[in-house]
Amino acid sequence: MVLLAYPNLPSIEVLNQYQPKIPLRVYTSDGALIGEFGEERRAVARIDEVPDVMTQAILAAEDERFYQHQGVDYVGVMRAAYSNLIAGGKQQGASTITMQVARNFFLSSEKTITRKLYEALLAYKIEAGLSKNQILEIYINQIYLGQRAYGFAAAAQIYFGRALQDVSLAEAAMLAGLPKAPSSFNPVVNPRRAKQRQLYVLRRMRELGYITAEQLAEAQKQPLVVRRDIDHFAVRGEYVAEMVRQVLYERYPDEVYTSGLRVYTTIRKRDQEAAYRSLREGVMDYERRHGYRGPEAFVEIAPNASEDMLEDGLAEFGNSDGILAALVLDADTRAVRAYLRGGETIEVKGDGLRFAASALAANAPPSVSSGAAR
């Protein structure tokens, strides 16, 4: 089978000429990002720009023997087979980083013996044609990590609002945990499972000697602030960014979303921030003068709703700067109890109720008792 299959493997020239899809980005005249358009959120990072803590976290989570094996890790295969035998089913996989690159570029996701054979053979071929650092660089920039983020540089910006070079140990461990299951371990969608996966990666980093016991303890306790609005940019200028997108699409329809075009507008960051702040303050003053007008929408909540059900109820409602979307669980004239995205339950009392006092009165219509409020 090997003799028949190897000559028919695809050329790996596409890896030597790797050109990731880079979205259209729109900036102010002084370089602040105000818009991004493309199917894939991506920022390319060269291997020498990736911090050691990120590389170590990736290796600990995905392929600890990456720099020792030649594409297929036989030690990892035997360890996974033993673990699966003891557990009575498939609990661990043995795909190396090189095998994942082979699968992402050349193969389908079907789980068959034939595909695994081609995956292993392609891994050998890739290892013969590219250096370890080239393979790792492709993996770091190509892997899907949820929230439309492809590559760790884009994921660092989307989840934590920072450049890849600036991520902390705790943030790197959470990012490194995403490739295994980007939806299940997504800290926006499932923060609890994401935390469990992060702690596993941190323990593996300690076992491999990448970090000290003190660093492990500190990272385990570090609270992470995860951005939930993936379209949040340095400056609010959505309408201008959309105007730019329309002009560019008319001129370059086939490459506008993939070729990495950068457009610098005449808008200055300071001026745009002042305009946005002035408009927002005016709208908020208007709202305060006219009083509470009821919840944004209503959501059916079961009496003993689980956290997942509450998260689903909030899925369609985003935050707006300091205004947070919440599900009202209980409400009366003394207190309002509400659920915030991510698992936190808050209680508003006293002066905090003054704005919505008329809606909480005994003779008020049932507008708050079970709905999405802000």
Secondary structure by P-SEA (a helix, b strand, c coil): cccccccccccccccccccccccbbbbcccccccccccccbbbbbccccccaaaaaaaaacccccccccccccaaaaaaaaaaaaaacccccccccaaaaaaaaccccccccaaaaaaaaaaaaaaaacccaaaaaaaaaaccccccccccaaaaaaaacccccccccaaaaaaaaacccccccccccccaaaaaaaaaaaaaaaaaaccccaaaaaaaaaccccccccccccccccaaaaaaaaaaaaacccccccccbbbbbccccaaaaaaaaaaaaaaaaaaaaaaccccccbbbbbcccccaaaaaaaaccccccccbbbbbbccccccccccccccbbbbbbcccccccccccccccccccccccccc
